Amino acid sequence: MKRTPSRSGLSVAITTLLACQVAWAQQPASPRGDAAIPAQATIVQATLAQAAGTQDAAAQAASTPAQLDAVEVRGEYIPEPMLQTAEVASFITREDFERTGDGDAAAALSRVSGVSIVDDKFVYVRGLGERYSSALLNGSPLPSPEPMQRVVPLDLFPAEVLQGMTVQKTYSARYPGEFGGGIIDLQSLTIPDAPFFKLSVGGGGNSVTTGEKGLTYYGSEDDWSGYDDGTRKMPRALQDAIATGQRVDLGGDFSREDIRRIGRSFQNANLNLLQENDSINPDGNVGASAGYTAEMGEDARIGFIAVAGFENTWRTRFGDQQQGVFVNDVVEYDSDYDFLSTQNNARTNVLLGAGYEWGSNKLGLTTLYVHDTIKEARSRSGMDNLAGFEARDDYTAWFERELINHQLTGSHAFGEYDDLKIEWRAATARATRDVPYEKGIRYENVDGYWSHDASRVQNYTRFSAVEDTVDSAGLDVTWRLPVERDLTLGFGGAYMDNERNAWAREFKFLALDGALPFHNRYQRPDYLFSDYNLSQDLLRLRETTGGFGASAYDAALEVKALYLQAEGEITANLRATVGVRYEDATQSVTPYDVITGIAQAAPAPLENDYFLPALTLTWNIADNRQLRFGASRTIARPQFREMAPQQYSDPDSFRQFYGNPYLVDSELTNFDVRHEWFFGSGEYFTVGAFHKTIDKPIETNINVGGGGTIFQSFLNAPEATVYGAEVEFKKYFDDVFAADWWGANRLYLATNYTWSQSEVNADEGDTVQPFGYPAPVDARLFVRDGSDMQGQSEHIANLQFGVEDESTGLQATLIANHVSERVSARGRPGQPDYMQEPGTTLDFVLRKGFNLGDTAMTLGFAARNILDTEFDEYQERGGQKVHVLRYDPGVTYSLSLSAEF
């Protein structure tokens, strides 16, 4: 099928085949005075690299086709993605996924300069937390199933469904105004060039998990799949009780027999009883993908793609968890626990795509489905000095996350040279998080035996859910003006409506009719919570859900945006992109009483509108060298959960969280400069610097609640600055050894390093309003003037070194990553901050292609965290350290085999 190049791709002259050069010269002149370009000529756009000569010089070269050296080549080594953006950006391609063997988007992004990953799923760009980075799928915003974050966790996106990713570090008016560290745009797989069918199977293990002892609980027969079979569904008796609009407790609408019956309806042994597994199972995964394309006449084609995969992994953590108070430089421990946790993660993903192309028009329909479940069993034991005894806490949970995204896109070009281009998109997405039967039971060590005396220790059963929906649409129009110089105007608009509902209910079985008999205190949990004990009123069900909006909220964010942008030549070697985006947004969080459904008092919605300017200059200073400069104003909005005044338990950090309804938007001023040198095909060296000023950045802080409970909340610090430098280098080394055994192998080296500094400023007279304070207070009580921003690491470095041979399908890569310590949360007044030290990790990835008969096969092997780097979150002062959370994640191994038909 004949393809006509777009007119926007005709600005830069590059070396072409002699036949194309002759054909070019024989074409009639275009109405704009340029030589017309045949479809066969390969022309690279001058968005980033401009031809040294003027258009007259290009025309003169075209009139003498035999003199190929008359065409000066500039930018021939600049990679294709870099030619299509005027911004400072990094790209991850399909080939990068294959080289590193990363299983999801979050893992792959950890290889990008200035990017670090927190909790294996949230992206920090240039030291700025996930709130300062937006994630898009094919240009459309995404909902999040996480109760704490409006930003979608990127571990949800398997590598199998992605064509690539773009990390844009300078702002342009086409993108949403929520931009601090960067925009991450995920591109899903598209119409294949040819039909294909691929199958894969794999397995693996972990050095501290596979074949070792761990914890589990029965649950149901189908737990391995990640789908509950109905076992964890809220029992009908409890649903009917909740429907009355009354708190479930003795009295009012509920008789003693009603409470007994409701209590007996709760699942017991299969969810309460922790079991020790002597040998944890290995990991496993299967996948399949298929694509089909067909010509539909001379100038059209249709294509379909389908990808499906299932993965089941096990991970055990064994470590310690401490809470302490520093009195001068001496630690007084509130608690000191050893813990053991085993998580079974089952994930199913499906991508379905269809596309139709005709002439200069494209239509695409994509559906992405991801279902991700974590089944966790955990136990910790140690001294609780606040309670005054040695305690043990057993915990079981089921976290079921799901994302469904439907997107329709279109692209249309008009004019003889496709000067006018219209792109549009519409998407609807829904993310959910369902946590049924989150159960905790505390025991006290009495004379060497674990006792559950319900008058001294307690238990809980929680049900919670989050539903997050996003409806969005966008339109982008670009017009390359018929003028002497290359000039393109762009304008467009976008709309997003994000709605969320979150609720939680909590129930406890308490000894409310007298002390629990002595022998019952030492019973196994399935006997302790048996129907017999409940029927005898030894334990009685009581709902302990927080009231007055503490357990449920509705939230909404509506954003309407328009933008105008111009891109063009200032001189033959200097281009500029300038634009402004207008955003009008209304964000609200409305707590309501989950018992009665009555809305509670809440701060007024955040209603703001902004004009957000952006400027980028690109100067071609020499062949394959360019200098970029960017300046912009952007914003960062609070996330829903951060504004909701209710309790939430984080399964990753084992901490309690409360939102702060007094949060406001942060405003950023950004400056970037970068020099790029592309000295060979796929080879480059770049160096850059950046500076950001943030007004009212949002930070987390640690506080103490009733009974000495440590909880984490949020506040707006007065101001912060972030600045730093980045270096990237990539090179291939051919013919390293002049020997037959070396064959066609070549070495590959890619490395990047980011140095950054940050400072949070709190001057005299500045105020903040933390959660629980009715009025603003002195900022210096909660913010240390001159301290580092949370999440910012001074040093981030990546290194990839490997050998590859395209003729044999060999790729062997050693991958190192280093992230220096960073603040994870601001310490409570008078106490040191919570710190994390991710340290250095080392991975090895091997891929080898071979043929089995007529079938192309690929064998893959990966070893992750070879250095066995531990996770450590801590507080430190005067040489004393409190390990808030520390464990050894172990070394992970995987083996895979795929066949393509």
DAZIKA-V595773 format. One record per residue. N is the residue number from 1. PHI is phi in whole degrees, 0 to 359 (NA if undefined). PSI is psi in degrees with one decimal (999 if undefined). BURIAL is # if it has 9 or more other C-alpha atoms within 8 Angstrom, else .. Layout:
# DAZIKA-V595773
<<N;PHI;PSI;BURIAL> <N;PHI;PSI;BURIAL>>
This chain:
# DAZIKA-V595773
<<1;NA;134.2;.> <2;286;133.1;.> <3;246;128.5;.> <4;260;123.9;.> <5;293;149.0;.> <6;287;151.0;#> <7;294;-27.6;#> <8;290;-8.2;#> <9;258;20.8;#> <10;247;18.8;#> <11;271;-25.2;#> <12;247;130.4;#> <13;275;132.9;#> <14;228;170.5;#> <15;295;130.5;.> <16;234;167.2;.> <17;296;150.2;.> <18;302;-38.4;#> <19;296;-39.0;.> <20;292;-36.0;#> <21;296;-43.4;#> <22;295;-44.6;#> <23;299;-37.5;#> <24;298;-47.7;#> <25;296;-27.2;#> <26;275;-7.6;.> <27;282;150.7;#> <28;290;157.9;.> <29;291;146.3;#> <30;281;164.2;.> <31;300;-18.8;.> <32;268;2.1;.> <33;92;-5.0;.> <34;273;155.4;#> <35;293;134.1;#> <36;292;145.9;#> <37;251;127.2;.> <38;288;161.4;#> <39;296;-25.5;.> <40;282;-18.2;.> <41;285;138.7;#> <42;263;111.7;.> <43;237;132.8;#> <44;258;134.4;#> <45;293;150.0;#> <46;262;31.8;#> <47;302;-37.5;#> <48;245;-29.0;#> <49;231;118.6;#> <50;259;150.1;#> <51;294;144.1;#> <52;293;-37.6;.> <53;276;169.0;#> <54;278;177.6;.> <55;295;-31.3;.> <56;296;-39.4;.> <57;295;-38.3;.> <58;296;-40.5;#> <59;294;-37.8;#> <60;295;-41.1;.> <61;297;-37.3;#> <62;292;-27.2;#> <63;280;-7.7;.> <64;235;75.4;.> <65;296;-25.4;#> <66;287;-20.4;.> <67;263;80.0;.> <68;297;-29.8;#> <69;287;-4.0;.> <70;285;-17.1;.> <71;269;113.4;#> <72;279;127.7;#> <73;267;125.6;#> <74;225;133.5;#> <75;81;18.1;#> <76;293;-22.7;.> <77;263;-3.2;#> <78;288;125.2;#> <79;300;152.7;.> <80;307;-46.9;.> <81;299;-34.9;.> <82;291;-22.6;#> <83;281;-14.6;#> <84;255;4.8;#> <85;227;143.3;#> <86;265;5.6;#> <87;253;165.4;#> <88;286;117.6;#> <89;210;157.9;#> <90;236;150.8;#> <91;230;140.4;#> <92;242;121.0;#> <93;258;174.2;#> <94;300;-36.8;#> <95;295;-34.6;.> <96;295;-41.1;.> <97;303;-44.2;#> <98;292;-37.8;.> <99;294;-46.5;#> <100;273;-18.4;#> <101;69;16.2;.> <102;295;138.6;#> <103;272;-17.9;#> <104;211;174.4;#> <105;296;-38.6;#> <106;298;-45.5;#> <107;296;-40.5;#> <108;293;-36.1;#> <109;291;-20.7;#> <110;293;-12.0;#> <111;272;-6.0;#> <112;273;142.9;#> <113;300;133.9;#> <114;77;6.0;#> <115;248;132.5;#> <116;229;156.5;#> <117;246;133.5;#> <118;247;133.8;.> <119;58;24.9;.> <120;64;14.6;.> <121;211;-22.7;#> <122;253;138.8;#> <123;262;130.4;#> <124;250;119.2;#> <125;253;122.4;#> <126;55;37.7;#> <127;81;-0.1;#> <128;264;134.9;#> <129;297;175.2;#> <130;298;-21.1;#> <131;294;-22.3;#> <132;265;9.1;#> <133;230;137.3;#> <134;251;143.6;#> <135;247;131.5;#> <136;236;152.8;#> <137;242;112.0;#> <138;53;37.3;.> <139;89;-5.8;.> <140;255;141.6;#> <141;292;159.0;#> <142;236;147.3;#> <143;278;168.1;#> <144;234;135.5;#> <145;274;-0.6;#> <146;277;128.7;#> <147;293;-25.0;#> <148;271;-22.3;.> <149;235;140.5;#> <150;275;-17.6;#> <151;279;131.9;#> <152;290;135.2;#> <153;289;128.5;#> <154;278;-4.1;#> <155;288;-9.3;#> <156;286;-15.3;#> <157;255;103.5;#> <158;293;149.1;#> <159;298;-26.7;#> <160;297;-23.3;.> <161;259;3.2;#> <162;250;136.5;#> <163;275;-31.9;#> <164;176;-179.3;#> <165;216;147.2;#> <166;241;129.7;#> <167;248;104.4;#> <168;262;123.3;#> <169;258;-11.5;#> <170;246;146.3;#> <171;276;141.3;#> <172;231;151.9;#> <173;294;-15.9;#> <174;289;-22.7;#> <175;265;161.2;.> <176;303;149.9;.> <177;289;-16.5;#> <178;286;90.1;#> <179;213;116.0;#> <180;234;-66.7;#> <181;277;-40.4;#> <182;171;171.3;#> <183;252;132.6;#> <184;246;111.6;#> <185;251;113.7;#> <186;269;132.7;#> <187;250;122.1;#> <188;280;165.8;#> <189;299;148.0;#> <190;240;-168.4;#> <191;300;128.0;#> <192;288;157.8;#> <193;284;-24.7;.> <194;209;155.9;.> <195;299;146.3;#> <196;205;161.9;#> <197;213;130.5;#> <198;222;137.5;#> <199;237;146.4;#> <200;215;151.2;#> <201;215;146.4;#> <202;202;169.0;#> <203;204;174.9;#> <204;179;-169.7;#> <205;194;-179.5;#> <206;223;140.0;#> <207;295;-27.5;.> <208;256;4.8;#> <209;239;-61.4;#> <210;295;125.3;#> <211;76;-0.5;#> <212;257;170.0;#> <213;289;145.7;#> <214;203;-174.7;#> <215;247;153.1;#> <216;202;177.1;#> <217;214;159.3;#> <218;294;-56.1;#> <219;72;-105.4;.> <220;213;170.1;#> <221;294;-26.5;.> <222;263;10.5;#> <223;300;-30.0;#> <224;301;-26.6;#> <225;277;-16.6;.> <226;88;-0.5;#> <227;247;126.0;.> <228;285;140.3;#> <229;272;11.2;#> <230;108;-9.5;.> <231;301;-40.3;.> <232;268;5.3;#> <233;297;138.0;.> <234;305;127.0;.> <235;298;148.8;.> <236;301;-38.8;.> <237;298;-37.4;#> <238;286;-38.5;#> <239;301;-43.8;#> <240;296;-37.5;.> <241;293;-41.9;#> <242;295;-34.8;#> <243;296;-16.5;.> <244;288;-16.2;.> <245;77;16.8;#> <246;243;152.2;#> <247;294;134.3;.> <248;282;101.0;#> <249;197;160.9;#> <250;297;133.1;#> <251;112;164.5;.> <252;65;-120.7;.> <253;279;-3.4;.> <254;238;119.0;#> <255;278;172.0;#> <256;299;-39.5;.> <257;291;-35.2;.> <258;300;-45.8;.> <259;296;-40.5;#> <260;300;-46.9;#> <261;296;-42.9;#> <262;296;-43.0;#> <263;298;-40.3;#> <264;292;-20.5;#> <265;284;-14.1;#> <266;291;142.6;.> <267;297;144.4;#> <268;238;-91.9;#> <269;301;-42.8;.> <270;292;-16.4;#> <271;244;-22.3;#> <272;270;-28.2;#> <273;268;109.7;#> <274;288;141.4;#> <275;233;143.4;.> <276;269;125.2;.> <277;260;120.7;#> <278;290;-22.3;.> <279;212;106.4;#> <280;287;141.1;#> <281;294;155.4;.> <282;286;170.1;#> <283;278;158.5;#> <284;206;152.1;#> <285;205;150.3;#> <286;223;152.4;#> <287;204;157.9;#> <288;211;145.3;#> <289;214;148.9;#> <290;211;147.8;#> <291;217;149.9;#> <292;216;138.2;#> <293;219;147.9;#> <294;212;142.3;.> <295;285;138.5;#> <296;240;69.6;.> <297;91;-165.4;.> <298;289;-35.7;.> <299;233;28.0;#> <300;211;154.5;#> <301;208;158.8;#> <302;232;148.1;#> <303;211;154.8;#> <304;224;148.9;#> <305;216;144.9;#> <306;218;132.8;#> <307;227;134.1;#> <308;218;143.1;#> <309;206;155.0;#> <310;221;135.9;#> <311;223;137.8;#> <312;228;119.8;#> <313;230;154.2;#> <314;237;137.8;#> <315;219;129.2;#> <316;250;135.1;#> <317;242;129.6;#> <318;233;122.3;#> <319;194;-158.5;#> <320;230;156.6;#> <321;219;118.8;#> <322;231;151.8;#> <323;229;135.6;#> <324;209;166.8;#> <325;236;130.5;#> <326;271;119.2;#> <327;254;104.0;.> <328;59;-118.1;.> <329;252;15.9;#> <330;251;135.2;.> <331;268;131.2;#> <332;247;114.6;.> <333;280;125.8;#> <334;284;-37.4;#> <335;203;154.7;#> <336;211;106.2;#> <337;241;149.3;#> <338;259;140.7;#> <339;227;155.9;#> <340;226;125.5;#> <341;225;135.4;#> <342;234;126.7;#> <343;243;133.8;#> <344;249;117.6;#> <345;250;121.0;#> <346;241;127.1;#> <347;228;132.8;#> <348;241;134.0;#> <349;224;143.3;#> <350;220;131.5;#> <351;236;128.5;#> <352;236;130.0;#> <353;222;147.6;#> <354;219;142.6;#> <355;215;152.8;#> <356;222;129.5;#> <357;235;135.0;#> <358;212;129.5;#> <359;56;-124.3;.> <360;258;31.2;#> <361;235;145.0;#> <362;220;139.8;#> <363;232;140.5;#> <364;219;141.4;#> <365;232;124.7;#> <366;229;135.2;#> <367;235;126.9;#> <368;240;130.2;#> <369;232;126.1;#> <370;227;128.9;#> <371;234;119.3;#> <372;228;123.6;#> <373;232;136.2;#> <374;243;122.8;#> <375;254;118.9;#> <376;237;138.7;#> <377;235;129.3;#> <378;216;145.0;#> <379;217;139.1;#> <380;225;149.4;#> <381;214;148.0;#> <382;164;-170.7;#> <383;272;125.1;#> <384;254;96.3;#> <385;290;-27.0;#> <386;291;-37.5;.> <387;279;-25.9;.> <388;90;18.3;.> <389;205;166.9;#> <390;282;129.1;#> <391;236;157.9;#> <392;228;132.9;#> <393;241;119.3;#> <394;258;143.3;#> <395;214;133.0;#> <396;228;145.5;#> <397;204;160.5;#> <398;219;107.9;#> <399;252;110.0;#> <400;248;113.1;#> <401;248;144.6;#> <402;214;139.9;#> <403;227;128.9;#> <404;232;124.4;#> <405;229;126.9;#> <406;244;131.1;#> <407;221;136.1;#> <408;241;128.2;#> <409;231;156.1;#> <410;212;149.3;#> <411;218;130.1;#> <412;222;131.8;#> <413;240;142.7;#> <414;228;157.1;#> <415;97;161.2;.> <416;300;-33.4;.> <417;245;24.2;#> <418;55;41.6;#> <419;293;-32.0;#> <420;254;125.4;#> <421;231;131.9;#> <422;238;124.8;#> <423;236;138.6;#> <424;218;160.3;#> <425;205;148.8;#> <426;215;136.6;#> <427;213;150.0;#> <428;225;134.6;#> <429;218;150.6;#> <430;220;129.3;#> <431;236;139.6;#> <432;226;154.4;#> <433;222;118.0;#> <434;242;122.6;#> <435;234;86.5;#> <436;270;146.4;#> <437;53;52.3;#> <438;280;112.5;#> <439;239;137.6;#> <440;225;136.8;#> <441;226;128.4;#> <442;253;142.6;#> <443;234;154.9;#> <444;245;136.8;#> <445;280;112.0;#> <446;241;107.7;.> <447;55;39.4;.> <448;87;2.5;.> <449;238;143.6;.> <450;276;122.0;#> <451;242;137.2;#> <452;250;80.7;#> <453;275;106.1;#> <454;296;-8.3;#> <455;272;-15.0;#> <456;244;-32.9;.> <457;233;158.7;#> <458;230;177.6;#> <459;220;164.2;#> <460;210;154.0;#> <461;228;122.5;#> <462;240;144.0;#> <463;239;133.0;#> <464;210;158.3;#> <465;205;150.5;#> <466;228;133.4;#> <467;232;124.9;#> <468;231;124.4;#> <469;236;146.6;#> <470;225;122.8;#> <471;248;129.8;#> <472;214;158.2;#> <473;207;152.6;#> <474;207;152.3;#> <475;222;130.6;#> <476;232;126.7;#> <477;238;128.5;#> <478;235;139.2;#> <479;225;117.6;#> <480;274;112.9;#> <481;289;145.1;#> <482;278;65.4;.> <483;237;171.9;.> <484;299;-48.2;.> <485;271;156.6;.> <486;289;116.3;#> <487;215;127.1;#> <488;235;129.5;#> <489;258;141.2;#> <490;224;145.1;#> <491;207;162.3;#> <492;177;-173.3;#> <493;208;165.3;#> <494;210;151.8;#> <495;221;137.0;#> <496;220;134.1;#> <497;234;108.6;#> <498;249;121.5;#> <499;234;144.4;#> <500;219;143.2;#> <501;231;133.4;#> <502;221;138.7;#> <503;211;160.0;#> <504;211;142.2;#> <505;233;139.5;#> <506;233;139.2;#> <507;225;147.3;#> <508;227;149.2;#> <509;257;111.4;#> <510;240;153.7;#> <511;272;86.3;#> <512;261;-6.8;.> <513;242;41.9;.> <514;110;163.2;.> <515;296;146.2;#> <516;293;130.0;#> <517;307;150.7;.> <518;304;-48.6;.> <519;289;-26.3;.> <520;290;-25.5;.> <521;295;-23.0;#> <522;255;11.3;#> <523;285;153.8;.> <524;299;152.3;.> <525;300;-34.2;#> <526;291;-27.7;#> <527;279;-38.5;.> <528;300;-42.1;#> <529;259;29.7;#> <530;288;160.2;#> <531;302;-35.7;.> <532;297;-50.3;.> <533;298;-37.5;#> <534;290;-37.4;#> <535;291;-26.1;#> <536;270;3.6;.> <537;63;23.5;#> <538;293;-33.5;#> <539;228;141.9;#> <540;231;138.3;#> <541;287;135.3;#> <542;218;133.5;#> <543;280;128.5;#> <544;242;21.9;.> <545;302;135.5;#> <546;295;141.4;.> <547;258;-176.0;#> <548;56;42.1;#> <549;86;6.3;#> <550;279;-6.9;#> <551;230;4.3;#> <552;202;147.6;#> <553;204;152.8;#> <554;251;143.7;#> <555;219;152.1;#> <556;210;145.3;#> <557;221;118.6;#> <558;243;125.3;#> <559;234;127.0;#> <560;243;132.4;#> <561;221;146.2;#> <562;225;148.5;#> <563;215;158.4;#> <564;223;133.9;#> <565;215;143.1;#> <566;230;139.5;#> <567;224;131.6;#> <568;183;178.4;#> <569;280;134.7;#> <570;266;-46.3;.> <571;228;-178.0;.> <572;298;-26.5;#> <573;244;7.5;#> <574;231;125.5;#> <575;240;155.3;#> <576;225;143.9;#> <577;236;121.2;#> <578;228;137.4;#> <579;201;168.2;#> <580;217;140.7;#> <581;240;136.1;#> <582;251;125.6;#> <583;235;133.3;#> <584;241;120.3;#> <585;226;143.4;#> <586;233;121.7;#> <587;235;130.8;#> <588;220;147.8;#> <589;230;121.0;#> <590;241;101.4;#> <591;292;147.9;#> <592;219;155.3;#> <593;288;113.6;#> <594;293;-19.4;#> <595;285;-50.2;#> <596;259;-19.2;.> <597;82;6.6;.> <598;278;129.3;.> <599;294;144.1;#> <600;254;165.1;#> <601;298;139.0;.> <602;213;155.2;.> <603;301;156.5;.> <604;299;150.1;.> <605;301;152.8;.> <606;279;110.5;#> <607;244;107.3;.> <608;223;148.5;.> <609;229;146.6;.> <610;222;145.0;.> <611;256;119.8;.> <612;244;100.8;#> <613;276;156.1;#> <614;212;138.7;#> <615;222;133.3;#> <616;227;132.0;#> <617;244;135.6;#> <618;233;119.6;#> <619;243;116.6;#> <620;280;97.9;#> <621;276;-19.2;.> <622;192;177.3;.> <623;303;126.1;.> <624;60;21.3;#> <625;234;137.6;#> <626;212;152.6;#> <627;239;129.7;#> <628;245;147.6;#> <629;223;135.8;#> <630;225;144.5;#> <631;216;141.6;#> <632;196;163.8;#> <633;240;132.6;#> <634;218;-179.5;#> <635;224;167.4;#> <636;218;125.9;#> <637;263;151.3;#> <638;298;151.7;#> <639;272;153.8;#> <640;308;-51.4;#> <641;293;-27.0;#> <642;292;-20.9;#> <643;260;-7.6;#> <644;268;120.9;#> <645;280;68.9;#> <646;215;161.8;#> <647;277;143.7;#> <648;215;137.0;.> <649;258;123.2;.> <650;269;117.4;#> <651;290;-18.1;.> <652;279;-43.2;.> <653;259;-7.8;.> <654;63;26.8;.> <655;248;159.8;#> <656;267;143.7;#> <657;235;147.9;#> <658;228;139.2;#> <659;280;171.4;#> <660;229;109.3;#> <661;289;-3.4;#> <662;262;11.4;#> <663;289;151.1;#> <664;229;172.1;#> <665;295;150.2;#> <666;259;145.1;#> <667;240;135.7;#> <668;238;143.9;#> <669;243;123.3;#> <670;239;137.7;#> <671;227;137.3;#> <672;220;147.5;#> <673;215;138.8;#> <674;210;137.3;#> <675;255;133.3;#> <676;234;131.7;#> <677;231;114.1;#> <678;256;97.7;#> <679;263;0.1;#> <680;194;172.5;.> <681;294;114.0;.> <682;75;12.5;#> <683;239;140.5;#> <684;199;163.3;#> <685;222;126.9;#> <686;229;149.4;#> <687;217;136.2;#> <688;210;171.2;#> <689;218;155.8;#> <690;214;157.0;#> <691;211;133.1;#> <692;225;136.3;#> <693;246;129.7;#> <694;239;120.9;#> <695;267;123.7;#> <696;61;54.8;#> <697;294;148.7;#> <698;267;127.4;#> <699;231;155.6;#> <700;267;149.0;#> <701;222;153.1;#> <702;261;135.7;#> <703;225;171.4;#> <704;242;126.7;#> <705;262;-165.1;.> <706;299;140.3;.> <707;73;14.3;.> <708;79;10.8;.> <709;293;128.9;.> <710;276;129.4;#> <711;224;161.2;#> <712;243;136.3;#> <713;223;-163.1;#> <714;221;152.1;#> <715;204;161.0;#> <716;270;113.2;#> <717;287;159.9;#> <718;297;-50.0;#> <719;197;157.1;#> <720;209;154.6;#> <721;231;146.3;#> <722;226;134.1;#> <723;211;158.0;#> <724;177;-170.2;#> <725;220;151.5;#> <726;229;143.3;#> <727;227;136.0;#> <728;227;145.1;#> <729;212;137.7;#> <730;213;132.9;#> <731;206;146.2;#> <732;256;144.2;#> <733;240;106.4;.> <734;268;157.4;.> <735;51;45.7;.> <736;294;-40.7;.> <737;238;126.2;.> <738;274;68.7;.> <739;216;150.8;.> <740;298;-36.0;.> <741;294;-22.9;.> <742;284;-28.2;.> <743;58;-136.6;.> <744;263;17.5;.> <745;295;151.9;#> <746;218;150.9;#> <747;271;153.7;#> <748;228;131.1;#> <749;226;125.0;#> <750;222;131.5;#> <751;212;151.7;#> <752;212;152.9;#> <753;216;136.0;#> <754;234;125.0;#> <755;250;131.5;#> <756;215;151.7;#> <757;230;149.6;#> <758;217;159.9;#> <759;208;127.8;#> <760;263;128.6;#> <761;252;132.5;#> <762;220;100.3;#> <763;273;168.3;.> <764;299;134.1;.> <765;93;-14.8;.> <766;289;146.6;#> <767;231;158.2;#> <768;223;161.8;#> <769;232;92.2;#> <770;287;167.9;#> <771;298;136.8;#> <772;90;-5.2;.> <773;255;124.3;.> <774;288;-16.6;.> <775;216;159.7;.> <776;300;148.7;#> <777;232;170.7;#> <778;303;125.5;#> <779;299;-30.4;#> <780;287;-8.8;#> <781;289;-27.2;.> <782;238;-16.3;#> <783;237;126.0;#> <784;272;116.1;#> <785;299;127.8;#> <786;89;-0.7;.> <787;283;161.7;#> <788;290;150.4;#> <789;291;151.3;#> <790;293;137.1;#> <791;86;-8.8;#> <792;271;121.9;#> <793;257;137.8;#> <794;292;-35.4;#> <795;233;129.0;#> <796;227;123.7;#> <797;223;144.3;#> <798;227;144.9;#> <799;218;130.2;#> <800;235;124.8;#> <801;224;126.0;#> <802;201;-178.1;#> <803;232;142.6;#> <804;214;153.6;#> <805;216;106.9;#> <806;295;-29.5;.> <807;290;-29.3;.> <808;252;-3.5;.> <809;72;28.7;#> <810;264;133.1;#> <811;218;121.1;#> <812;231;121.1;#> <813;226;132.6;#> <814;258;127.3;#> <815;235;120.7;#> <816;244;144.9;#> <817;219;133.5;#> <818;229;131.3;#> <819;228;122.9;#> <820;281;174.8;#> <821;298;155.2;#> <822;210;158.1;#> <823;280;124.8;#> <824;264;-28.0;#> <825;201;149.3;#> <826;281;128.2;#> <827;296;155.4;#> <828;295;162.9;#> <829;309;128.5;.> <830;85;-1.5;.> <831;242;151.6;.> <832;292;159.1;#> <833;290;158.8;#> <834;280;128.9;#> <835;241;150.1;#> <836;236;143.1;#> <837;232;87.4;#> <838;301;-33.1;#> <839;75;-153.9;#> <840;249;131.3;#> <841;239;151.4;#> <842;226;127.9;#> <843;237;155.2;#> <844;228;131.6;#> <845;230;132.0;#> <846;231;131.9;#> <847;228;136.1;#> <848;219;123.6;#> <849;267;148.3;#> <850;201;167.2;#> <851;251;134.9;.> <852;244;94.8;.> <853;69;-124.1;.> <854;263;7.1;.> <855;259;129.4;#> <856;280;123.9;#> <857;243;153.1;#> <858;224;127.0;#> <859;254;131.8;#> <860;233;144.1;#> <861;220;141.4;#> <862;216;141.1;#> <863;235;123.1;#> <864;248;144.2;#> <865;56;50.7;#> <866;300;-31.7;#> <867;281;-1.9;.> <868;55;47.9;#> <869;290;130.1;#> <870;272;160.3;#> <871;266;133.1;#> <872;214;117.5;#> <873;247;129.7;#> <874;208;167.6;#> <875;241;143.7;#> <876;215;138.5;#> <877;200;134.5;#> <878;57;33.8;.> <879;82;-5.8;.> <880;265;140.9;#> <881;228;134.9;#> <882;251;119.2;#> <883;274;96.0;#> <884;299;-42.4;#> <885;204;121.8;#> <886;218;134.1;#> <887;200;164.7;#> <888;256;112.7;#> <889;285;-15.2;#> <890;81;178.3;#> <891;259;132.0;#> <892;251;134.4;#> <893;239;145.5;#> <894;215;150.1;#> <895;224;134.2;#> <896;221;155.4;#> <897;220;129.3;#> <898;231;152.7;#> <899;227;135.2;#> <900;241;128.3;#> <901;250;999;.>>
